[in-house]
Amino acid sequence: MNDDVQALGEQAERSTSMDHLVRAGMVAYGVVHLLLGWLCVQLALGGPNEDASTDGAFHTLARQPFGRTMVWAVALGMLLLVVWRVVEAGFGHRHEGDQRTRKRVVSIGKAVVYAVIGFTAVKVALGSGSGRSGGWTATVMGWPGGQWLVALAGLGVLAYAATLLRKGWTRAFTDEITARGQAGDLGTAFVRVGQVGHVGKGLSLVLVGLLTVVAGVTHRSGKGGGLDQALQQVLQEPYGAVLIALVGVGLWCFGAWCLVLARHHDR
């Protein structure tokens, strides 16, 4: 029986249907980052003081014509990515050898991230939420040992940011795209966009991670919480608006990279 389940799971993970599922999810993930980039650039240019977070991005989208329908579509796309990563964790990475366990854990971690984004989209689509980021650090600090949990969460964000920066610098992310997607001048442009996107998203998470660690160590929940809080604090610094604009452009590029993956993803 277990062998049958394993065989079915591996067949599903390799199937054409799973390819279509992943491509649809990548489009949704790209839309999220394009919206985040827009909010960052608006913030840098002194535009409306929107919440530069996934929650704020979904509220911005929801205000557009047919906006709630689009938010539901993004939520569905996130669900598809969760399904993919869970199946991948259970039945994928078959030829990774000693790296298989680590990559399975990474797949589960990505599934959790997609699930959080999808849950946020569902809340906005249902009309709940305020449109501003919540103070999750204050909540966690109220728990026993919460201060150190917040600091550890910040270190985890920094570790992921370092991974993105490394992938952007070394172009390791090109393993995810087919040879056809890298061919010619257009393929070269795709790779450049991917580099800028990974570095831009990595920098945004460096800001979040650093401020979250500071919040935990100093026991000041107002210092951490998410991208919006991080950018609001950076905006007060010299050249902060320039840095925020660069992060916004990087997030745009990451969103564009996700759209490229939707067409040329190599699983």
N, C-alpha and C positions, 0 to 999 in steps of 0.2 A: 504493500500500500504506500509506504513512504517513498519507494522507488518510483511509483507511478506519479505521486505528487511532485517529486523532484523533476521528473521528465516533463510533466506538463508545465511546471514553472519555468524551466529552461527554454521550452518551446515558446512560451508566451514572451519571455524576455527577448528572444531573437526574432519575434514575428514582425511582419510588415505592419500589422495593426498597432503594435507598440511604437513603431517608427512614426506613424501618423499621430499617435497620441503625444509623443515627445515634441514633435514639430508644432502642434497646436499649443502646447504648454509653453514652448519657447517664445512664441509670438506674444502670449500674455505676459511673460516675464520681461520681455523687451519693452512692452508698453509701460509697465510699472517704472522701469528705469528711465524711459524717455520723459515720463511725467515728473519724476524726481529731479531730473536734470533741469527741466523747465522751471520748477519751483526754486531751485538753487540759483539759477541765472536771474530770475525775477527778484529774488532776495538781494543778490549782489548789486542789481541795478536800482535798488531802492523802490521796487514795486510794492504791491500789496503784501502785507506781512502774513503770508500764507504759511502753513505748517509744512516745512520741508521734510516730510516723512511719508511712509507708505499710507498712513491714515489720511494725511493731508492730500496726498496725490489722488486717492480714491474720492475724497470729497470734492476735489477740483473736477475730476472726471464726471462725477455724479451730477454736477451742475450744468453740464453740457446737454444739448438736445440728445435724447435717447441715452443719457448718461448712466442711469441706473441699469439699463439693459447691458451697457458696455461693462459696468462694474461686475455684474453677474457673469458676463463672459470671461472676464479676467479671473474671477473666483473659480470658475469651471476649469480654466487653463491651469491654475495652481493645483487643483485637485488631480488633474491628469499628471502633473509632474510628481505629485506625492505618490501616486500609484506606480509610476515608473521607478522612482528611487526605492520604494519598498520592495518591488519585484526584483530590482537590480541587487539590493542588499541580500535578498533571500536566495536568489538563483543566478546572479550575474558574477562578473569577475572570475570566470572559470579558469582563466589561464594566467592569473596574476601570481601564482606561487606563494612565496612568503608574504607578499603584499596584500593577499586576498582579505585577510581579517581587517587590516587597516582601511582598505577601500570600502569594505562593507560598512564599517562604522561611519566613514565619511558620507556614504550614501544615505544612511539613516539621519545623519546630521542635516544634510541638505533637504531631506523629506520634511524634517521638523521646521526648517526655515520656510519652505514653500507652504506648509500647513498654516503657519502663523500669518503669512501674507494673505493666504486664501481666507482665513478666518476674519482678518481685518476687512477684506473686501466684502464678505457676507454681512458683517455688521453695518458697514456703510450702505450697502444695497438695501438693507432692511430699515434704514433711516435712523440707526442708533449711533452713538458717538458724538463728540463735540466738534470734531475737525481739528483739535489740537492734540498733540502727543500726551499720553498719560504719564504720570510720574511713577513708573514702575520701581525706580530705585527706592523711593520713600516706602513703598509697600514692602519690598524685600528687606529693607533695613529694620523693619519692625519685627522680623522673625529672629529667633535665637541664632546668633552668628551671622545675621544678615549682612552686616558691614563687610565681612570677608567674602561672603557669597557674591556681593556686588563687585568687589575687587577682582575675584576670580573670573566673573563674567566678562569684565573689562579685559583681562589678560587673554581670555578665549577669543574675544573680538580682535585683539591685536594679533594673535597668532593667525587667524583667518586673513586679516589684512596683509600680513607678511607673505602668506601664500599667494594672494592675488598679485602683490607687487612683484614677487619672484616670477610668477607665471608671465606677467606683463614684460618684465625685463628680459627673460630668457626665451620668450615666445613659446613656452611649453604648452600653452593653450591650443596650439595648432594641431595637437593630437586629436582634438575634438572635431576637426573639420576635414572633409574629404580632400583628396589631392586635386580634384576638379575645382573645388572651391578656392584653392590656393593658386590656381594656374593663371598665368597672364597678368596684365596690368591690373585687372579688376581683382584678381586674387591677392595681389600684393597690397592693394588698397584695403581689402577685407582684413588682412593681417595687421596692417597699421592701425586700423580702427580698433581691432581687438586689443592691441598693445595699449593704446591710449585709454580704452575702456577699462581694462584690468587695473592699470595704474590709477586711474581716476576713482574707481570704486574702492581700491585699496586705500587711497588717501582719505576718502570719506570715512572709512571704517577705522583708520588710525585716529582720526579726531574723536570718533565715538568711543573707541577703546580707551584712549588716554583720559578723557574726561570721566569715563565710568570708573576707571581705577582711582582717579583723584577723589571722586565722590565716595568710593568705598573707604579709602585710607583715611580721609579727613572726616568721614561720617557726615557729609553734607550732600543730601540727596538732590538738592537743586543743581549740583554741578554735573550730573549725569542724566541718562535716561534715553537718549536716542539722537538721531542725526539732527533733528530740528534744534534741540537744546545745544548741541555742539556747534552748529552753525551760528546760532544767535550769539554765543560767546565769542566765536572767532570774528564775527562782524564788528565787535567792539575794539579789535586790535588794529594796529597800523597795517595797511594793505590787506585787511581781512576780506574786504569785498572782492579783491582780485583773486584771492585764494578760493573763495566760495564760487566765483565764476568759473575758475579752472576745474573745480570739483564738478560743477554742473555740466561742463562740456565733457568731462570724463564719463559721467553717468549717461549722457546722451550717447557717447560712443559705445558704452557697454550695452545700452539698449539696442543700438544698431547691430552690435555683434550678436546679440541674442536673435535678432531677425535673420542675420546671415546663417546662424546655426539652424534656424527653422528650415532653411533651404538646403544646407550642405552638411548637416550633422553626421558625423561618422561614429556610429556606436560599435 
